[in-house]
């Protein structure tokens, strides 16, 4: 696999699986490329919320806006330049704020395969 760089404009955004709100994911590297991880971008509209039980380890870097990630035990809010790690098996609620958010993410293993 060659060295590559990506921008948000490279992401083929699709509605996040099982969601009907304004939450989109766009993989730029995944199982189709032969690597062990998925890399992509997330786009959250204003005041959106999703509930997930994580099938993979997920690392999210907030690029624009703010997100709050809540579990039964904790709650963190992250803004531009901050990283949130969400361990596999954790039940989370991810909520955007009034400005929405753009994130970059890395998952291990591939989230699409884990959800299949």
C-alpha positions as CSV (number, residue, x, y, z in Angstrom):
1,X,0.0,0.0,0.0
2,X,1.5,3.4,-1.0
3,X,1.9,6.4,1.3
4,X,-1.1,8.6,0.7
5,X,-2.7,11.8,2.2
6,X,-6.3,12.6,2.5
7,X,-8.7,15.6,3.0
8,X,-12.3,15.8,4.1
9,X,-13.2,16.3,0.4
10,X,-11.9,12.8,-0.4
11,X,-14.3,11.0,1.9
12,X,-17.4,9.4,0.2
13,X,-19.8,10.3,3.0
14,X,-22.7,7.9,3.7
15,X,-25.3,8.0,6.5
16,X,-23.9,6.1,9.5
17,X,-25.3,2.5,9.6
18,X,-28.6,2.3,11.6
19,X,-28.9,6.0,11.9
20,X,-31.5,8.4,10.4
21,X,-30.1,11.7,11.6
22,X,-27.5,14.0,10.0
23,X,-24.5,11.8,11.0
24,X,-22.3,10.6,8.2
25,X,-19.1,8.5,7.9
26,X,-16.7,8.4,5.0
27,X,-13.9,5.8,4.9
28,X,-10.8,6.7,3.0
29,X,-8.9,3.5,3.9
30,X,-10.6,0.3,4.9
31,X,-10.6,-3.5,4.3
32,X,-10.6,-3.0,0.5
33,X,-7.1,-1.5,0.8
34,X,-5.5,-4.4,2.6
35,X,-4.5,-2.6,5.8
36,X,-5.5,-3.7,9.4
37,X,-7.4,-0.4,10.2
38,X,-10.1,1.8,8.9
39,X,-9.4,5.5,8.5
40,X,-12.0,8.1,7.7
41,X,-14.0,11.3,8.4
42,X,-17.2,11.8,10.3
43,X,-19.6,14.7,9.7
44,X,-22.3,15.6,12.3
45,X,-25.0,18.1,11.7
46,X,-26.0,20.5,14.5
47,X,-27.5,19.0,17.6
48,X,-27.4,15.3,16.5
49,X,-27.1,12.3,18.8
50,X,-26.3,8.7,18.1
51,X,-26.2,5.7,20.5
52,X,-23.7,2.9,19.7
53,X,-22.3,-0.2,21.4
54,X,-18.9,-0.2,19.8
55,X,-18.0,-3.3,17.8
56,X,-14.4,-2.0,17.4
57,X,-11.9,0.2,19.1
58,X,-12.5,3.7,17.8
59,X,-10.3,6.8,18.0
60,X,-11.9,10.1,17.0
61,X,-10.0,13.4,16.4
62,X,-12.3,16.5,16.4
63,X,-11.3,18.8,13.5
64,X,-14.2,21.3,13.7
65,X,-17.0,21.9,16.2
66,X,-17.6,20.0,19.4
67,X,-18.8,16.6,20.4
68,X,-19.8,15.1,23.7
69,X,-19.3,11.4,24.3
70,X,-21.2,9.9,27.2
71,X,-21.2,6.5,28.8
72,X,-22.9,5.2,32.0
73,X,-19.7,6.1,33.9
74,X,-18.4,9.3,32.2
75,X,-18.9,12.2,29.9
76,X,-16.3,14.1,27.9
77,X,-16.6,17.0,25.5
78,X,-13.9,17.4,22.8
79,X,-13.2,20.3,20.5
80,X,-10.7,21.0,17.6
81,X,-7.4,19.1,18.1
82,X,-8.7,16.9,20.9
83,X,-8.9,13.1,20.7
84,X,-11.5,10.7,22.1
85,X,-10.8,7.0,22.5
86,X,-13.8,4.7,22.7
87,X,-13.0,1.1,23.6
88,X,-14.6,-1.9,21.9
89,X,-17.7,-3.0,23.8
90,X,-18.4,0.4,25.3
91,X,-22.0,1.7,25.0
92,X,-21.7,5.4,24.0
93,X,-23.9,8.3,23.1
94,X,-22.1,10.8,20.7
95,X,-23.8,14.2,20.6
96,X,-22.9,17.2,18.5
97,X,-23.5,20.7,19.6
98,X,-25.1,23.6,17.9
99,X,-22.3,24.1,15.4
100,X,-22.1,20.4,14.3
101,X,-18.7,18.7,13.9
102,X,-16.2,17.2,11.6
103,X,-14.0,14.4,12.9
104,X,-11.2,12.1,11.6
105,X,-11.4,8.5,12.9
106,X,-9.3,5.3,13.1
107,X,-10.9,2.0,14.0
108,X,-9.4,-1.4,14.7
109,X,-10.5,-3.8,13.3
110,X,-12.5,-2.5,10.3
111,X,-15.9,-1.3,11.6
112,X,-17.8,-2.3,8.4
113,X,-16.7,-6.0,8.9
114,X,-17.4,-5.9,12.6
115,X,-21.0,-4.8,11.9
116,X,-21.6,-7.4,9.2
